Each structure stands twice: as structure tokens, then as C-alpha cells.
Amino acid sequence: MQQIKRSDDIVHTAAGPPSCKIVDDNVMQAALAVHLGKKFGNEVEIASFARKSSGFSWITYSFVARSPSAPDRKLILRVGPSNGLFAPYSVLPQVYALQSVARTHVPVPGLVTFDQDGAEVGLPFFVCEHVEGDVPAPWAASLLDEDHRRGIAEQFIAILGELHTLDWKATPLALLNGAANERGEVGAIVTWRASLARPTARYYPLLDWGGRWLEENCPVPPRRTVVHGDYRIGNFLEDKQRITAILDWELTHLGDPHEDLAWALMPTFNAGSRKFYGVIERDEVIELYQKASGIPVSRKSLAFYEAYALYQAAAIQMCAVRAFEVDRFNDMRMAVMATQMASIVRAFDRALEAVA
Amino acid sequence: MSKSFDLLVDGMIDALRAHVLPKCSDDFARGQVFSIIFALNGLKLAADWRAGPLLEELQLQDAAFSEVRRLADKMDHPPIPATPRVETGSTDPVRLEALRDEGDRQLGELLFWATSGSTRAANYAAAKEIERAVRGFMRAQLKVEIGITAKSMLHQIATGEEQQR
């Protein structure tokens, strides 16, 4: 195994090979102060700088921006590491999404600044406002009472309906790659197929074959909408029984609204339950969603996107495998994600049988 | 030593050194971490990937190849390896793992072939039967792997917290 100097923090160093570039929290903090100083036209001090989460993809920091002429601002920095799960990263889908939904009923943190080229920081990043709230964990049964969860679940579905009715053509989301492609939802499948085609130690023939089937049998959407791409329990903040922000817009694209619905309904993200957030039956979710969005749900399309959801889950796991095996990203969480591949591929095969 | 076993043990040691030790200031706890690294280095020398499940997967693949050969008789199909591919008593995990991976690729080619328009046009019934058989053997192979997979700890891995019961 390649021996390189590593620390718990990703240290950005020109000495290491590109795939092993690491970010040092101290270097990041200093670079951020320079960037914000230029942005605000004032000297900015960065206080209480701390890694906020142990996410699998973007690195998240919370901090306070302090300047002599303005009140303290609690902000969030998100950085795309060069060897992360979906590297190389672009901030643009998240930036466009935050800009586009800012004045809608979809709650999001306000965007403060971003830099795709990372002139000062060295990596793509964006900064947004801090929003109060907690993130519910999707994998374990919630300790919150049923009424509480039901209230959150209903808000979550209503917000999805709101998102899917957004007229994206008049927003920055129209600048997304593939926006001009009328069958953009097929493009998303093609992208995952390309990701899975990259060399790794294991090849799963059912996954490869099923990916082609999805590409060839992708239904025409009832309406081409914004798709969050990772809309599920665990990707929002809630405070005092209200959803205060929808997070993690990195997979945002234009496509079929069934995709978000199927992804949110995956038992994996509902503590293994077939009920949404463990409290709302699927039929009722569909009913609530249709009422909120005005978009009719096709059972066949939903079944297709349930298969697609498992395909995407498998592709994400394989990204982790690749990050560990090929890019030598020394994060054991990546290595152990591979161990669940057989279960996911089997579930995917069953889902394909259900939709075919 | 199989390639995947080697990678996994190296990754564990690397992660302990890079992520755990720098955050570990207690001498006793650091001693525990170094002990685990030492034990893992020992495992690398002494332990090996279990050959049993790999042999089971290879047998399933061989059965799939035989079935496809029978069903695809006189059809123009991709190469099907002669079976059995492993001689009795073979336990070298590197070789078994490589054969399993190669078998996966060959079965994948056969599945793509069986479900192609031209194969279905040539003999629809045989093509469907081959598809059914290959997918069935692939599922059985996945079942073997699931049987040796530890219960998911995604919650603990993602949050760093014990799962509340």
C-alpha cells in the first residue's frame, strides 16, 4: 500500500499525488478568512471553526464569521474533497438549487458565497447560512413519537410537491448540464452506468445487465421537474417539529419526479420500514404527494424508480469501493460499504422482476 | 493471501494510524490501538480468505455454464469455459478469487447475449430459458455472499453512535 503522510484531517498538499490530496483544517480556516475578506470587503476573522459532520461525501464545517463592521454570522462551509465519494466535485448543482428555490416554500439555507475553482481554498466550496435544527438518522428507528414523525413526514411530502412544481426554466437550474436534453432522466442512468463501468476489483453482472435494462426501459416522465436526487429522511433539518431546511443538493438534476418519491420510500432510509418515516403507508404518501404536487403518480413508473433507486444505491456503494481500492482513500467506512453489495444487487434484481 | 484480504487489512491499519491515533491522547488507549495494529499485521501473515464460499460460488458458476451450454446447443454464443474449472482439493484463494471474478464476467457476457434482440430473434424460447437460468444461478451466488456478510452497521458507521435499542 502506498505510504503517504496522513492525518485525521484532509491535508491539502501539493506534494502528494492528486488522488491523495488532503485538506488541513487550519489551512482551510485561513484560506476561508482570505476569501470572505475579499467577498465582504472587510477583514474577517473565522471563529469556532469545527468539522460538523462525518458525511460520506462533502466535508462540512461550522464557523462564525466576525468582522469589525458587522454582527457575527453563524455560517456553514461545505468543501468537495479531491478524493471523496463523488470526486471530482462541482458546487454548481447545489449553488443553482439553493439560488433557485430561495424564494419558494422549499426551505433551504441562504447561499452566502461559492467558488468552483477554489482560488483561495484549493477545492470547490460554498458557504451558506447556519440553520437551526437536528438531522434525523434514517437507518435506526426514531425515538420520536408517532405524531411528531407524522407531522414531519407530511411537511416533507408537501415540500417535495412544492419542489416538483417549480418552474425551473426561469431559474439558474436551467444552466445545469443536460438541461437541454429532453430525456435528461435517461442521462442520469447513463452517468451511473459510466461510473459503474470504471475498473474495480469486483464486477456484478446482474448490476451491469440491469443498468442497461433501466436505460432501455426508462419511462417518459409525467412532467420534467427538478429532482433533488437524495431526498430522504436524514437530508433535512427539523426544529420544534418544523422542517427548517432541505439539505444535500449535490445530486440535483432535471428528470422524473417519481425518482425522488421512490428514493424517499426506500426502506433503507426509513429504518427498514415499508412505511415512510415508519408512520405513513405508501398509498397515503402517494395520495399526499399527488395533492401537494398535482402530478399523477404512475405505479409502473414508481416501480421503475424503486429499481433505479437500488441501482443508484449500488452505484454509490461502488464509488466507495473504488475510492478505497483504487484511489486509496484511507477511510474504512468506504471499505465496509462494499460488504453490502450482494444484498443490494439481490434487492435490485427482485425490483427489476417486479417492474419488468 | 487474496488481494481483497490484503487490501482490507492494510486499510484497517492505515485508518487506525491516520484517523484514530491522532485523536487518541490517552496512553492506555493508544497502547490498545497499537496492539490492534500489531494483531492485524499478524493476521496478514497467518490468516487467509476462506476458500469454502469461493468454491461454492465457483460450483454455482460451473453449473450455470453447463446449463447454458445445454440450452444454447447449436446457437452462436460467446465462449463458455470447460467445467469444472477447479481441480479437487484446490484451496489457493488468490486463484479461486480470480476464477470467480472471471466467471462473473463470462456469465455477464452470456446474460447480455441471451437478452439481445438477435438471440431472441434466433430462438426466443431458448433465450428466455437461458436468461432465467443465468439469473437464477447469479442469485444463488449472491445468497452465498450474503451468508458471509455481517449485519449492517450503517447507522453506527454514519453517525459514530451506538444504535439505541
Chai-1 contact restraints between the chains, C-beta under 6 A:
chainA,res_idxA,chainB,res_idxB,connection_type,confidence,min_distance_angstrom,max_distance_angstrom,comment,restraint_id
A,M1,B,D10,contact,1.0,0.0,6.0,A-B,restraint_1
A,R6,B,A18,contact,1.0,0.0,6.0,A-B,restraint_2
A,S7,B,P22,contact,1.0,0.0,6.0,A-B,restraint_3
A,D8,B,H19,contact,1.0,0.0,6.0,A-B,restraint_4
A,D8,B,P22,contact,1.0,0.0,6.0,A-B,restraint_5
A,D8,B,K23,contact,1.0,0.0,6.0,A-B,restraint_6
A,S54,B,G160,contact,1.0,0.0,6.0,A-B,restraint_7
A,A137,B,T159,contact,1.0,0.0,6.0,A-B,restraint_8
A,W139,B,L154,contact,1.0,0.0,6.0,A-B,restraint_9
A,W139,B,H155,contact,1.0,0.0,6.0,A-B,restraint_10
A,A140,B,H155,contact,1.0,0.0,6.0,A-B,restraint_11
A,A140,B,Q163,contact,1.0,0.0,6.0,A-B,restraint_12
A,Y203,B,D104,contact,1.0,0.0,6.0,A-B,restraint_13
A,Y203,B,R105,contact,1.0,0.0,6.0,A-B,restraint_14
A,P205,B,D104,contact,1.0,0.0,6.0,A-B,restraint_15
A,P205,B,L107,contact,1.0,0.0,6.0,A-B,restraint_16
A,P205,B,G108,contact,1.0,0.0,6.0,A-B,restraint_17
A,P205,B,L111,contact,1.0,0.0,6.0,A-B,restraint_18
A,L206,B,M138,contact,1.0,0.0,6.0,A-B,restraint_19
A,D208,B,G108,contact,1.0,0.0,6.0,A-B,restraint_20
A,W209,B,L111,contact,1.0,0.0,6.0,A-B,restraint_21
A,N330,B,D14,contact,1.0,0.0,6.0,A-B,restraint_22
A,N330,B,A15,contact,1.0,0.0,6.0,A-B,restraint_23
A,N330,B,A18,contact,1.0,0.0,6.0,A-B,restraint_24
A,M332,B,G11,contact,1.0,0.0,6.0,A-B,restraint_25
A,M332,B,A15,contact,1.0,0.0,6.0,A-B,restraint_26
A,R333,B,I157,contact,1.0,0.0,6.0,A-B,restraint_27
A,A335,B,G11,contact,1.0,0.0,6.0,A-B,restraint_28
A,T339,B,T149,contact,1.0,0.0,6.0,A-B,restraint_29
A,Q340,B,S152,contact,1.0,0.0,6.0,A-B,restraint_30
A,A342,B,L142,contact,1.0,0.0,6.0,A-B,restraint_31
A,A342,B,E145,contact,1.0,0.0,6.0,A-B,restraint_32
A,A342,B,I146,contact,1.0,0.0,6.0,A-B,restraint_33
A,S343,B,I146,contact,1.0,0.0,6.0,A-B,restraint_34
A,V345,B,L142,contact,1.0,0.0,6.0,A-B,restraint_35
A,R346,B,L142,contact,1.0,0.0,6.0,A-B,restraint_36
